[in-house]
Amino acid sequence: MVVSLFSQFDSPWLFSIPLVVLALLVPWKLFVSSGASWAGTRSSVLLESLLGMLMNQVMQPLSKKGFNWVVLLSSLMLMLMTLNVIGLFPYTFTPTTQLSMNLGLAVPLWLATVVYGFRNHPTVALAHLCPEGAPNLLIPVLVVVETLSILMRPLALGLRLTANLTAGHLLMHLISSAVLGLMELSVVLSGITLFLLVFLTMLEIAVALIQGYVFAILVTLYLDENL
């Protein structure tokens, strides 16, 4: 029976329970809560420093008006990084390889930034549709192009995250299959391929972290345009 390579991204079920739900909930049990002591445990201090670093990264492109969104966006970044990295472990499922989930995150966040801009600064929000100094004949075309570019933002957010993670998982699957196939032909070639697989795994860990960062930062930039 020939199984499609993309079947590994199908959402698995166990006892009529979608495992994507467990994949979303279980990682949060890895984070410790602060203890009763003043200083807290080492794990809680490490987690607080990580959250502080993420919040500083989110705050950099924002003005003071957007600081109310910092907790939401930093939590989003931490969630995506956690799901992306845990999905690289064997016998796990990566929810962020599903376009439906990524669009479910991208569309509401993008829509919230657009609604916030039109509600509080309608003139500034409409000004983004037509660059200053544009010729009169090009104004209708520019308005249509800018409107389409704004509407494509959530789709680009979801597709970017899905495509990068899916491509990495597929490449790891193909190289690991090559390692098993070459073991019967040549141990040397199999060892070289295994070394490439280890290097690719390290690269995918970096990609998983970077993609969570890029997703949250792009939402931050969209928000900053509408502040």
PAMARKOL-951950 format. One line per 5 residues: number of its first residue (from 1); for each residue x, y, z of N, C-alpha, C, O. Coordinates in pm, 1 decimal. Example, Ala and Ser with C-alpha at 12.3 -4.5 7.8 and 13.67 -1.06 7.14 Angstrom:
<sites>
1	1319.0,-569.0,780.0,1230.0,-450.0,780.0,1320.0,-330.0,780.0,1423.6,-331.9,846.5 ~ 1285.0,-225.0,708.0,1367.0,-106.0,714.0,1290.0,3.0,787.0,1340.9,113.8,803.9
</sites>
This chain:
<sites>
1	84.5,-119.9,0.0,0.0,0.0,0.0,88.0,124.9,0.0,173.8,140.3,86.9 ~ 67.4,212.3,-95.3,146.1,334.1,-107.5,75.1,446.3,-31.3,-40.6,477.9,-58.8 ~ 145.4,504.9,63.4,88.8,611.5,146.1,146.4,744.0,100.4,266.8,755.0,77.3 ~ 62.6,843.1,87.4,108.4,974.8,46.3,196.5,1035.5,154.2,174.5,1014.0,273.4 ~ 296.8,1111.9,111.1,384.8,1178.2,207.2,307.5,1277.9,291.7,341.4,1301.5,407.7
6	203.7,1336.3,233.5,127.6,1437.8,305.2,29.0,1376.6,404.3,-37.5,1449.9,477.6 ~ 18.3,1243.1,408.0,-71.9,1180.6,504.3,-23.8,1198.2,647.4,-101.7,1183.6,741.6 ~ 106.2,1230.1,664.3,158.0,1251.0,799.2,102.7,1379.7,860.8,112.0,1399.3,982.0 ~ 44.3,1469.0,776.4,-11.3,1592.4,826.7,-161.5,1583.1,852.6,-224.3,1680.8,893.4 ~ -219.1,1464.1,828.4,-360.2,1445.7,861.1,-377.1,1444.8,1012.5,-295.0,1387.9,1084.5
11	-482.1,1507.0,1059.6,-506.5,1512.0,1203.4,-546.2,1373.5,1254.2,-651.3,1322.6,1215.3 ~ -464.7,1310.9,1340.3,-495.3,1175.1,1387.7,-604.9,1176.2,1493.4,-627.5,1275.9,1562.1 ~ -671.4,1063.4,1504.0,-779.1,1044.9,1601.5,-748.8,922.5,1685.9,-693.5,824.3,1636.3 ~ -784.8,928.3,1813.2,-767.6,815.7,1904.9,-889.3,808.4,1996.2,-917.3,901.7,2071.4 ~ -961.7,695.8,1988.9,-1084.5,677.9,2067.6,-1181.9,793.1,2042.3,-1240.8,848.9,2134.8
16	-1196.8,826.5,1913.9,-1289.2,932.5,1870.2,-1252.0,1070.1,1925.3,-1335.8,1160.1,1931.5 ~ -1126.5,1085.5,1965.1,-1078.2,1214.0,2015.9,-970.3,1264.8,1921.4,-872.1,1194.3,1898.6 ~ -985.0,1385.0,1865.6,-879.5,1438.1,1778.3,-754.6,1469.8,1859.1,-760.1,1545.3,1956.2 ~ -641.7,1411.8,1818.6,-517.5,1432.3,1891.8,-465.3,1574.7,1878.6,-376.5,1615.7,1953.4 ~ -520.7,1651.0,1782.8,-479.1,1789.9,1771.2,-516.1,1867.4,1897.2,-447.9,1963.2,1933.5
21	-624.3,1826.2,1964.4,-664.0,1891.6,2088.9,-558.8,1866.3,2197.2,-520.2,1957.9,2269.9 ~ -512.6,1740.4,2207.2,-408.1,1709.4,2305.6,-277.8,1779.7,2271.0,-205.4,1824.9,2359.8 ~ -247.9,1788.9,2140.9,-124.9,1856.9,2100.0,-127.4,2004.0,2136.4,-22.5,2064.1,2159.5 ~ -247.4,2063.1,2141.8,-258.0,2204.0,2179.2,-256.6,2224.3,2330.3,-211.6,2328.3,2378.4 ~ -305.8,2125.1,2406.1,-320.5,2142.9,2549.9,-201.9,2089.5,2629.3,-161.5,2151.0,2728.0
26	-145.7,1976.8,2588.4,-39.3,1913.5,2666.7,84.8,2000.5,2681.7,141.0,2004.7,2791.2 ~ 132.0,2072.2,2575.2,254.6,2151.8,2593.8,247.4,2251.5,2707.1,349.9,2281.7,2768.1 ~ 130.0,2303.6,2737.3,120.5,2403.9,2842.8,140.5,2344.0,2981.0,164.2,2417.2,3077.1 ~ 131.1,2210.5,2992.7,162.1,2146.9,3120.5,312.4,2145.0,3146.3,356.0,2118.8,3258.4 ~ 391.4,2172.6,3043.1,536.3,2175.6,3061.0,582.8,2301.6,3130.6,691.9,2304.9,3187.5
31	499.7,2406.6,3126.4,537.5,2532.5,3188.9,498.9,2530.1,3335.3,386.5,2494.8,3370.9 ~ 591.9,2567.3,3418.3,571.3,2563.1,3562.3,513.6,2695.3,3609.6,533.7,2800.0,3548.2 ~ 442.1,2687.5,3718.9,389.6,2808.2,3781.8,485.1,2853.1,3891.0,565.7,2774.6,3940.8 ~ 475.5,2978.0,3927.1,565.3,3031.6,4030.0,532.9,2968.0,4164.5,416.3,2946.3,4197.3 ~ 635.5,2938.6,4240.9,617.1,2874.8,4369.3,579.2,2973.2,4478.5,555.6,3091.3,4452.6
36	573.7,2922.4,4601.9,534.9,3006.4,4715.3,649.9,3094.1,4764.1,627.4,3192.5,4834.5 ~ 771.9,3059.2,4727.5,886.1,3138.1,4774.2,893.4,3271.1,4699.9,833.0,3287.6,4593.9 ~ 966.7,3364.0,4755.6,978.8,3497.0,4696.8,1050.7,3491.7,4562.2,1006.0,3551.8,4464.6 ~ 1160.3,3420.4,4558.3,1239.7,3415.5,4435.9,1183.4,3318.4,4333.6,1210.8,3332.5,4214.5 ~ 1104.4,3219.1,4377.5,1052.7,3119.7,4286.0,1155.8,3012.4,4255.0,1271.0,3021.1,4297.6
41	1113.7,2912.5,4181.4,1204.7,2805.3,4143.4,1289.4,2847.4,4023.5,1263.7,2950.2,3960.7 ~ 1389.6,2767.4,3993.2,1474.9,2798.4,3878.8,1394.9,2794.3,3748.4,1415.2,2876.8,3659.4 ~ 1304.5,2697.8,3738.8,1223.9,2686.2,3616.9,1132.1,2806.2,3599.8,1116.3,2856.7,3488.7 ~ 1071.2,2852.3,3708.9,981.0,2966.6,3698.8,1057.9,3095.2,3665.9,1009.6,3179.1,3590.0 ~ 1177.3,3110.0,3723.2,1259.6,3227.0,3691.9,1302.2,3223.8,3545.4,1303.1,3327.4,3478.8
46	1338.0,3104.3,3494.3,1376.0,3091.9,3354.0,1258.9,3124.6,3262.9,1276.6,3190.7,3160.5 ~ 1138.8,3078.7,3299.2,1020.4,3107.1,3218.7,987.7,3256.0,3220.7,951.2,3312.6,3117.7 ~ 1000.4,3319.4,3336.1,972.8,3463.0,3345.3,1072.8,3544.0,3262.7,1036.1,3642.9,3199.3 ~ 1198.1,3501.9,3263.9,1297.9,3572.6,3182.1,1269.4,3553.6,3033.5,1289.4,3645.6,2954.3 ~ 1222.5,3433.9,2995.0,1186.5,3409.7,2855.1,1068.7,3496.2,2813.5,1069.4,3554.7,2705.2
51	967.6,3504.7,2899.1,852.5,3589.5,2868.7,892.8,3736.6,2859.9,844.4,3810.1,2773.8 ~ 981.9,3778.8,2949.9,1028.7,3916.7,2944.9,1103.5,3947.3,2816.5,1088.7,4055.8,2760.2 ~ 1184.3,3851.7,2769.6,1257.7,3871.8,2645.6,1161.8,3879.6,2526.3,1179.8,3963.0,2437.5 ~ 1060.2,3792.8,2524.4,962.9,3796.3,2415.5,882.8,3926.1,2416.5,853.8,3982.6,2311.0 ~ 847.3,3972.9,2535.4,771.2,4097.9,2544.3,854.8,4215.9,2496.0,802.3,4307.0,2432.0
56	984.1,4214.9,2526.2,1071.2,4322.2,2477.0,1080.7,4320.9,2325.1,1084.9,4426.4,2261.8 ~ 1084.1,4200.2,2266.1,1089.3,4190.7,2120.4,961.1,4244.1,2056.9,965.1,4309.3,1952.6 ~ 847.7,4215.9,2120.6,719.6,4261.8,2066.7,704.6,4412.4,2082.5,645.6,4477.8,1996.5 ~ 757.4,4468.8,2191.5,740.1,4610.6,2219.8,824.1,4700.2,2128.7,791.2,4817.6,2111.7 ~ 930.8,4647.9,2070.3,1021.9,4732.5,1991.8,953.8,4803.3,1875.5,971.2,4924.3,1861.2
61	875.6,4732.9,1790.3,815.8,4806.1,1677.7,687.7,4880.8,1712.9,632.1,4949.0,1626.9 ~ 639.4,4870.3,1835.6,512.3,4931.2,1873.6,533.2,5067.5,1938.0,634.6,5092.6,2003.1 ~ 436.3,5153.5,1918.7,432.4,5278.6,1992.8,366.7,5252.9,2128.1,321.6,5141.7,2155.7 ~ 361.7,5355.3,2211.6,306.1,5337.7,2345.8,158.5,5298.3,2343.5,109.9,5232.6,2435.6 ~ 87.4,5338.4,2238.0,-54.4,5303.7,2229.9,-77.3,5153.3,2213.7,-183.9,5102.4,2248.2
66	21.5,5083.4,2161.9,5.6,4940.4,2137.8,56.1,4851.7,2249.2,56.7,4729.4,2235.1 ~ 99.3,4911.4,2361.3,152.4,4829.1,2469.6,45.0,4742.0,2534.8,77.6,4644.2,2602.2 ~ -82.4,4776.1,2515.8,-188.5,4691.8,2569.9,-197.3,4556.5,2499.9,-256.7,4462.6,2552.7 ~ -138.4,4546.9,2381.8,-141.4,4423.6,2304.8,-18.7,4336.6,2330.2,-9.5,4226.6,2275.7 ~ 74.3,4382.8,2410.3,202.8,4313.2,2424.0,185.6,4174.2,2483.9,247.6,4078.7,2437.0
71	102.4,4161.8,2586.6,83.8,4031.9,2651.5,22.8,3931.9,2554.1,65.2,3816.5,2548.3 ~ -77.0,3976.3,2477.6,-140.8,3887.6,2379.1,-41.1,3841.8,2273.3,-33.9,3722.8,2242.7 ~ 35.7,3934.8,2217.4,126.5,3900.5,2108.5,245.9,3818.2,2156.7,291.7,3728.7,2085.8 ~ 296.4,3847.3,2276.1,407.0,3767.1,2329.0,360.0,3626.0,2364.0,434.5,3529.7,2345.9 ~ 236.4,3613.1,2414.3,181.1,3479.7,2440.3,161.1,3403.1,2310.2,184.4,3282.3,2304.4
76	118.0,3473.7,2205.8,104.5,3410.8,2074.1,238.5,3360.0,2024.0,247.6,3248.7,1972.3 ~ 342.7,3441.0,2039.0,475.1,3399.6,1994.9,523.2,3276.8,2071.4,577.0,3183.2,2012.2 ~ 503.7,3277.6,2202.2,547.2,3163.7,2283.9,469.0,3038.0,2247.2,526.6,2929.4,2240.6 ~ 338.0,3051.4,2223.1,256.7,2935.6,2186.5,303.1,2875.1,2054.5,318.1,2753.4,2043.7 ~ 326.1,2960.0,1953.6,367.8,2908.7,1823.6,506.2,2843.9,1830.9,529.1,2738.6,1771.3
81	597.9,2906.8,1903.8,730.8,2847.4,1918.4,722.8,2711.4,1986.3,790.4,2617.1,1945.1 ~ 640.5,2701.0,2089.9,628.5,2574.2,2163.3,569.7,2464.8,2075.9,622.0,2353.4,2072.1 ~ 461.1,2495.7,2005.5,397.7,2395.3,1919.8,489.1,2353.9,1805.3,494.5,2236.2,1769.7 ~ 560.5,2449.4,1747.8,649.1,2417.1,1635.9,762.9,2325.5,1678.6,796.0,2230.5,1607.7 ~ 822.7,2353.3,1793.7,937.4,2273.8,1838.7,893.2,2136.1,1885.3,956.3,2036.1,1851.1
86	786.2,2129.4,1962.3,739.7,1999.3,2011.9,696.2,1910.2,1896.2,707.8,1788.0,1904.8 ~ 646.5,1969.7,1788.6,606.6,1890.2,1673.2,720.7,1821.6,1602.0,696.6,1735.1,1517.8 ~ 844.5,1857.2,1632.7,960.4,1793.0,1571.0,997.9,1662.4,1639.7,1075.6,1584.4,1584.6 ~ 944.8,1637.1,1757.8,976.0,1514.0,1828.9,901.5,1396.7,1765.6,794.1,1415.2,1708.3 ~ 958.2,1275.2,1775.7,889.3,1159.0,1717.8,756.5,1131.1,1788.1,739.9,1158.2,1907.0
91	663.2,1076.4,1711.4,531.9,1035.5,1761.5,454.7,1154.2,1819.2,382.4,1140.9,1917.9 ~ 471.1,1268.3,1756.8,394.9,1386.1,1797.3,322.1,1440.6,1674.9,344.0,1395.5,1562.5 ~ 236.5,1536.8,1698.5,160.7,1598.9,1591.2,180.7,1749.4,1599.7,179.5,1807.4,1708.2 ~ 199.1,1812.0,1483.5,222.8,1956.1,1478.0,96.6,2026.2,1431.9,66.2,2022.0,1312.7 ~ 21.1,2090.6,1520.6,-102.5,2158.0,1477.8,-77.6,2272.6,1380.5,-164.0,2304.8,1298.9
96	41.4,2335.0,1388.7,68.9,2450.7,1304.1,101.6,2413.4,1159.6,127.5,2502.0,1078.1 ~ 101.0,2283.9,1125.9,111.2,2245.1,985.6,-25.9,2245.5,918.5,-36.2,2222.8,798.0 ~ -130.2,2270.9,995.4,-265.6,2275.9,941.2,-299.8,2419.6,903.2,-294.3,2509.8,986.8 ~ -335.0,2440.2,776.7,-368.2,2574.4,729.7,-492.0,2628.1,800.2,-503.7,2748.8,821.6 ~ -584.3,2539.8,836.3,-706.6,2584.7,903.8,-675.6,2648.5,1038.6,-736.0,2749.4,1075.0
101	-581.7,2590.2,1112.9,-546.1,2648.0,1242.2,-471.9,2780.3,1224.8,-498.6,2876.8,1296.5 ~ -379.2,2784.4,1129.9,-302.5,2907.0,1110.0,-390.7,3021.5,1062.6,-373.3,3135.6,1105.4 ~ -485.9,2991.3,974.1,-579.6,3095.6,932.8,-672.4,3133.0,1047.7,-715.3,3247.8,1058.7 ~ -703.2,3035.7,1133.2,-785.2,3066.5,1250.3,-716.5,3160.8,1347.3,-782.7,3231.8,1422.9 ~ -583.7,3161.7,1345.4,-509.2,3258.1,1426.2,-488.2,3389.9,1350.8,-498.4,3497.9,1408.9
106	-459.1,3379.5,1221.4,-422.0,3499.0,1144.5,-541.3,3589.8,1117.0,-530.6,3711.6,1131.4 ~ -653.9,3532.5,1078.0,-768.2,3615.2,1038.0,-822.4,3698.9,1153.4,-840.1,3819.4,1135.4 ~ -850.0,3641.6,1272.0,-901.3,3726.6,1380.8,-802.9,3834.5,1424.6,-843.6,3947.3,1452.6 ~ -672.9,3801.2,1430.9,-575.2,3900.9,1472.9,-562.9,4013.2,1370.1,-558.4,4130.9,1405.9 ~ -557.7,3975.8,1242.1,-551.6,4078.3,1137.1,-678.0,4163.4,1137.1,-670.9,4285.7,1125.0
111	-793.6,4098.9,1150.7,-919.5,4173.1,1149.6,-928.4,4267.1,1269.2,-982.5,4377.1,1257.7 ~ -875.8,4224.8,1383.9,-877.3,4310.8,1502.4,-793.9,4435.9,1479.7,-833.9,4545.0,1520.2 ~ -678.2,4421.6,1415.2,-595.5,4540.1,1388.3,-663.9,4634.7,1290.0,-657.1,4756.5,1306.1 ~ -730.0,4578.9,1187.9,-798.4,4663.3,1089.1,-916.5,4735.8,1152.4,-935.1,4855.7,1131.7 ~ -995.7,4662.5,1229.5,-1111.5,4724.3,1295.1,-1066.5,4830.5,1394.4,-1129.0,4936.0,1405.4
116	-959.2,4803.3,1466.2,-905.8,4900.5,1562.0,-863.1,5028.2,1490.3,-887.2,5138.3,1540.0 ~ -799.6,5014.2,1373.8,-755.4,5131.9,1300.3,-870.5,5212.7,1245.5,-870.5,5335.3,1256.8 ~ -968.6,5147.4,1186.4,-1082.5,5220.2,1129.6,-1172.3,5279.1,1238.3,-1242.3,5377.6,1215.2 ~ -1170.0,5218.7,1355.8,-1254.6,5270.5,1463.1,-1193.5,5393.4,1528.6,-1264.2,5490.0,1557.3 ~ -1064.1,5390.8,1552.2,-999.4,5499.6,1626.3,-934.2,5603.6,1535.5,-929.4,5721.6,1570.1
121	-884.2,5560.8,1420.0,-816.3,5654.7,1329.7,-862.2,5626.3,1187.0,-782.5,5577.8,1106.6 ~ -986.4,5654.4,1153.0,-1035.9,5621.6,1017.6,-962.2,5696.3,907.4,-938.7,5641.0,800.0 ~ -925.4,5822.2,933.1,-856.4,5899.3,830.2,-718.9,5841.0,799.4,-680.4,5828.8,683.1 ~ -645.8,5805.5,903.6,-512.7,5745.9,884.7,-523.1,5609.6,817.4,-441.6,5575.6,731.7 ~ -624.3,5531.3,856.8,-641.6,5398.4,796.8,-673.6,5408.2,648.3,-621.9,5330.4,568.2
126	-758.7,5503.7,611.3,-791.3,5521.2,470.0,-674.7,5579.8,392.0,-661.4,5555.7,272.0 ~ -589.4,5657.5,460.4,-473.8,5716.2,392.5,-374.3,5610.5,346.4,-297.8,5634.1,252.9 ~ -374.8,5494.1,411.2,-284.0,5388.1,370.4,-320.4,5332.1,233.4,-236.7,5270.2,167.7 ~ -443.6,5353.1,189.9,-486.6,5298.7,61.5,-433.2,5378.2,-56.6,-433.0,5328.4,-169.2 ~ -388.0,5500.4,-32.9,-338.0,5583.9,-141.8,-213.3,5657.4,-94.1,-223.7,5745.4,-8.7
131	-95.7,5623.6,-146.9,27.2,5692.5,-105.0,21.7,5841.3,-137.8,-40.4,5883.0,-235.6 ~ 86.6,5918.3,-55.6,88.1,6063.2,-75.8,166.4,6099.4,-202.7,273.0,6043.8,-229.4 ~ 111.5,6193.2,-279.7,177.0,6237.6,-401.1,152.8,6152.2,-522.7,218.3,6171.4,-625.2 ~ 57.9,6055.6,-514.4,29.8,5969.4,-629.2,-44.7,6047.5,-736.9,-126.1,6133.4,-703.2 ~ -20.1,6021.1,-864.2,-93.4,6088.6,-972.7,-242.6,6059.1,-964.1,-283.0,5952.0,-918.8
136	-323.4,6154.0,-1007.5,-468.7,6138.7,-998.5,-519.5,6020.5,-1080.4,-613.9,5953.0,-1039.2 ~ -458.3,5994.8,-1195.7,-504.0,5884.5,-1279.7,-478.2,5747.9,-1216.6,-549.2,5651.2,-1244.2 ~ -376.1,5741.3,-1131.9,-339.2,5613.0,-1070.8,-407.4,5589.4,-936.1,-396.2,5480.7,-879.5 ~ -477.2,5689.0,-884.9,-537.4,5674.1,-752.2,-636.6,5557.8,-745.8,-628.6,5478.9,-651.6 ~ -730.5,5542.6,-841.5,-822.3,5427.1,-833.1,-750.1,5292.4,-837.4,-786.5,5198.9,-766.0
141	-646.2,5283.8,-922.9,-571.4,5158.6,-932.3,-496.5,5130.1,-802.9,-494.6,5016.4,-755.6 ~ -435.0,5232.8,-745.5,-360.4,5214.6,-621.1,-451.9,5174.9,-506.4,-415.2,5093.4,-421.8 ~ -572.3,5233.5,-504.1,-666.5,5197.4,-398.2,-705.0,5049.8,-407.7,-713.0,4980.8,-306.1 ~ -728.6,5001.6,-529.9,-764.5,4861.0,-549.1,-647.8,4770.3,-511.1,-666.5,4668.9,-443.8 ~ -527.2,4807.3,-554.5,-408.6,4724.4,-525.2,-381.5,4719.7,-375.0,-356.2,4612.4,-320.2
146	-386.4,4834.8,-308.2,-360.5,4837.7,-164.6,-468.4,4762.3,-87.5,-439.2,4696.4,12.3 ~ -593.5,4772.0,-133.7,-701.1,4697.6,-67.5,-678.8,4547.7,-79.4,-696.4,4473.7,17.4 ~ -639.9,4503.1,-198.6,-612.1,4360.4,-217.5,-492.4,4315.5,-134.1,-493.0,4205.8,-78.3 ~ -390.6,4399.8,-125.9,-272.9,4362.8,-45.8,-308.0,4351.0,102.1,-256.0,4263.7,171.6 ~ -395.4,4437.7,149.9,-437.9,4429.8,290.2,-521.9,4304.8,313.8,-508.0,4238.9,416.8
151	-609.6,4271.8,218.0,-693.7,4153.7,232.9,-612.7,4024.7,223.8,-653.9,3922.5,278.7 ~ -499.3,4027.3,156.1,-416.5,3908.2,140.9,-325.8,3883.3,261.7,-263.0,3777.8,270.9 ~ -318.6,3978.2,352.8,-226.3,3963.5,465.7,-254.1,3839.8,551.4,-160.1,3765.5,579.7 ~ -378.2,3813.5,594.3,-399.2,3693.6,676.2,-369.1,3565.1,601.4,-319.0,3469.2,660.0 ~ -399.7,3562.5,470.3,-367.6,3443.8,390.8,-217.0,3423.8,382.1,-168.6,3311.0,390.7
156	-142.7,3533.0,365.0,3.1,3523.2,359.9,60.1,3476.5,493.6,154.8,3397.9,496.9 ~ 2.6,3524.7,603.6,48.6,3481.2,735.8,30.4,3331.2,754.1,122.1,3260.6,796.1 ~ -90.5,3283.4,721.8,-118.6,3141.4,740.2,-38.3,3053.5,646.5,14.4,2950.4,688.3 ~ -27.9,3093.1,518.8,45.7,3012.9,422.1,194.6,3010.0,452.1,259.0,2906.9,432.6 ~ 250.8,3120.8,499.2,394.3,3124.8,529.6,427.6,3023.3,639.1,521.9,2945.3,625.8
161	350.4,3025.0,746.0,377.6,2933.2,856.6,354.9,2789.2,814.8,435.5,2702.0,847.2 ~ 245.8,2762.9,742.8,214.7,2626.4,700.7,318.5,2573.4,603.0,365.5,2460.6,617.8 ~ 354.7,2653.4,503.4,446.7,2607.1,399.6,585.4,2579.2,455.4,646.3,2478.3,419.7 ~ 636.6,2665.3,541.4,770.8,2645.2,596.6,778.4,2520.0,683.1,873.6,2442.8,672.4 ~ 679.5,2499.7,767.7,681.4,2381.4,854.3,656.0,2253.9,775.1,718.9,2151.3,800.8
166	563.7,2259.6,678.3,534.4,2141.2,597.7,655.4,2099.8,514.7,687.5,1981.3,507.1 ~ 722.6,2196.3,452.7,840.4,2164.5,372.1,950.8,2102.7,457.4,1016.8,2008.0,414.7 ~ 970.7,2155.6,576.8,1073.2,2099.6,664.3,1041.9,1958.2,708.4,1130.1,1872.3,709.8 ~ 916.5,1933.1,744.6,877.3,1798.4,786.5,889.4,1698.6,671.1,934.0,1585.7,691.3 ~ 850.5,1739.5,552.1,862.2,1650.5,436.5,1008.0,1617.9,406.5,1041.1,1502.9,377.6
171	1094.6,1717.4,413.1,1236.4,1694.7,385.1,1298.5,1601.7,489.2,1378.2,1514.5,454.8 ~ 1262.4,1619.9,615.6,1312.7,1530.5,719.6,1262.8,1388.1,697.4,1337.3,1292.2,717.4 ~ 1137.1,1374.2,656.2,1081.0,1240.9,630.1,1152.9,1173.6,513.5,1182.9,1054.5,520.8 ~ 1181.2,1247.5,406.5,1248.8,1189.8,291.1,1391.7,1149.1,324.7,1436.3,1041.5,284.9 ~ 1464.4,1234.3,397.7,1603.3,1202.4,430.8,1610.5,1085.0,529.1,1698.5,999.9,516.8
176	1519.5,1079.7,625.6,1519.2,965.7,718.2,1487.2,835.8,645.0,1541.7,730.7,678.8 ~ 1399.0,842.0,544.7,1371.2,722.3,464.2,1494.8,682.7,383.7,1522.1,564.0,365.6 ~ 1569.4,782.0,335.7,1692.8,752.3,261.9,1797.1,687.8,351.8,1871.4,600.5,306.9 ~ 1803.9,728.9,477.3,1900.0,668.5,571.5,1870.0,520.7,588.9,1961.5,438.4,585.9 ~ 1743.4,485.8,606.9,1706.6,344.5,624.0,1731.5,264.8,496.5,1774.2,149.4,501.6
181	1704.1,327.8,381.2,1725.4,255.4,255.8,1871.5,233.4,222.6,1906.4,131.2,163.6 ~ 1958.5,328.0,259.7,2100.8,316.3,227.9,2176.0,225.0,324.8,2289.6,186.4,297.2 ~ 2114.6,190.2,437.4,2183.2,102.4,533.4,2212.7,-33.3,472.5,2313.1,-95.6,507.3 ~ 2127.4,-80.9,381.9,2149.3,-210.9,318.2,2249.1,-203.2,203.9,2305.9,-305.1,164.6 ~ 2271.2,-83.5,149.8,2362.1,-68.5,35.7,2501.2,-24.9,77.4,2600.3,-85.0,35.8
186	2509.8,80.0,159.7,2640.7,133.6,198.1,2628.4,199.1,335.1,2546.8,288.8,355.8 ~ 2710.6,152.6,427.4,2708.9,210.1,561.3,2764.5,352.6,559.1,2719.0,438.4,634.7 ~ 2862.5,377.4,472.8,2923.7,510.3,465.8,2821.6,612.4,417.2,2805.4,718.4,477.7 ~ 2752.5,580.3,307.4,2652.4,672.1,254.8,2538.1,692.3,355.3,2484.0,802.1,368.7 ~ 2503.7,586.3,423.8,2399.4,598.1,524.6,2442.7,689.1,638.3,2362.8,767.7,689.3
191	2571.7,678.4,679.0,2622.7,765.2,785.3,2626.5,911.5,742.9,2594.1,1000.8,821.2 ~ 2666.9,935.3,617.0,2669.3,1073.3,566.7,2527.9,1131.2,562.5,2505.9,1246.5,599.5 ~ 2433.3,1050.5,517.3,2294.2,1096.1,511.7,2239.1,1120.7,651.7,2161.7,1213.8,674.0 ~ 2280.8,1035.0,746.5,2237.5,1055.5,885.1,2291.9,1186.7,940.8,2222.3,1257.5,1013.6 ~ 2416.5,1218.9,906.2,2473.5,1346.9,949.5,2393.9,1463.4,891.4,2368.8,1561.7,961.1
196	2354.2,1453.6,765.6,2270.5,1557.1,704.6,2135.9,1567.2,774.4,2081.4,1676.6,789.6 ~ 2082.5,1453.7,816.6,1954.5,1454.9,886.3,1965.5,1525.1,1021.2,1876.1,1600.4,1059.8 ~ 2075.4,1500.5,1093.0,2096.1,1568.2,1221.4,2110.4,1718.7,1200.8,2053.5,1798.2,1275.6 ~ 2187.1,1757.1,1098.4,2203.1,1899.8,1067.8,2069.6,1962.6,1029.9,2039.5,2074.5,1071.6 ~ 1988.5,1890.4,950.0,1858.5,1942.2,909.5,1764.9,1954.4,1029.5,1684.8,2047.6,1036.2
201	1774.3,1861.7,1123.5,1691.0,1869.7,1243.5,1724.4,1994.0,1324.3,1634.4,2063.0,1372.3 ~ 1853.3,2023.3,1339.8,1893.5,2144.9,1409.7,1843.7,2268.9,1335.6,1800.6,2366.2,1397.5 ~ 1850.1,2264.0,1202.0,1801.0,2376.3,1122.0,1650.2,2393.1,1138.5,1600.8,2505.6,1145.5 ~ 1577.4,2282.8,1144.6,1432.0,2289.7,1160.1,1392.0,2343.1,1297.2,1288.7,2408.8,1310.0 ~ 1471.5,2316.2,1398.6,1444.0,2373.7,1531.0,1455.6,2525.6,1523.3,1372.5,2598.1,1577.9
206	1560.4,2573.2,1454.2,1575.1,2717.8,1436.8,1460.7,2775.1,1354.7,1410.0,2882.8,1385.9 ~ 1418.8,2703.3,1248.8,1307.8,2749.9,1165.7,1179.0,2755.1,1247.0,1100.3,2848.7,1232.6 ~ 1157.1,2655.3,1332.3,1036.4,2652.8,1414.6,1029.3,2774.3,1506.2,922.9,2833.8,1523.0 ~ 1142.5,2811.0,1565.1,1144.9,2928.9,1651.7,1128.6,3057.2,1571.2,1056.9,3148.7,1611.8 ~ 1196.4,3062.9,1455.9,1192.0,3185.2,1374.7,1052.0,3207.8,1318.7,1005.5,3321.7,1313.9
211	984.4,3101.8,1276.6,851.0,3118.4,1218.1,749.7,3167.1,1321.4,661.6,3246.6,1288.7 ~ 761.1,3120.5,1445.0,674.9,3174.1,1549.7,703.5,3320.6,1576.0,611.8,3399.2,1599.9 ~ 831.4,3357.5,1571.6,870.1,3497.6,1589.7,818.3,3584.2,1474.9,764.1,3692.3,1498.0 ~ 835.1,3536.6,1350.6,794.0,3614.0,1233.3,642.5,3634.5,1233.0,594.9,3743.8,1202.2 ~ 567.4,3530.9,1266.9,421.2,3542.5,1268.6,376.5,3651.2,1365.2,294.8,3736.5,1330.4
216	430.1,3648.1,1486.3,389.0,3746.3,1586.9,437.4,3886.9,1551.5,365.1,3984.2,1572.8 ~ 558.7,3898.4,1497.8,611.5,4030.1,1464.3,534.3,4092.7,1348.5,512.2,4213.8,1348.1 ~ 493.3,4013.1,1251.0,414.1,4066.9,1140.6,278.8,4118.6,1189.8,232.1,4223.5,1145.5 ~ 217.1,4045.4,1280.0,92.1,4095.6,1339.7,118.4,4225.9,1414.6,36.4,4317.7,1411.6 ~ 233.4,4233.4,1481.8,270.2,4357.0,1552.0,286.0,4473.8,1455.2,242.4,4585.3,1483.9
221	348.0,4448.1,1341.4,364.2,4554.5,1241.1,229.9,4598.1,1182.8,207.7,4716.8,1158.9 ~ 141.3,4502.4,1160.1,7.8,4537.4,1111.0,-65.5,4622.9,1214.0,-137.1,4716.7,1179.0 ~ -46.8,4589.3,1340.4,-111.0,4667.2,1445.3,-52.9,4807.5,1452.4,-126.2,4904.9,1469.6 ~ 79.8,4817.8,1439.0,143.4,4948.7,1448.8,98.3,5042.2,1336.1,95.0,5163.8,1354.9 ~ 63.9,4987.4,1220.2,14.7,5070.9,1110.9,-120.4,5133.7,1141.5,-154.4,5238.9,1087.4
226	-197.5,5068.9,1228.7,-332.9,5116.1,1256.3,-343.6,5186.7,1390.6,-454.3,5217.4,1434.8 ~ -232.0,5213.0,1456.3,-236.2,5283.0,1583.4,-243.7,5434.1,1562.0,-248.0,5510.0,1658.8
</sites>
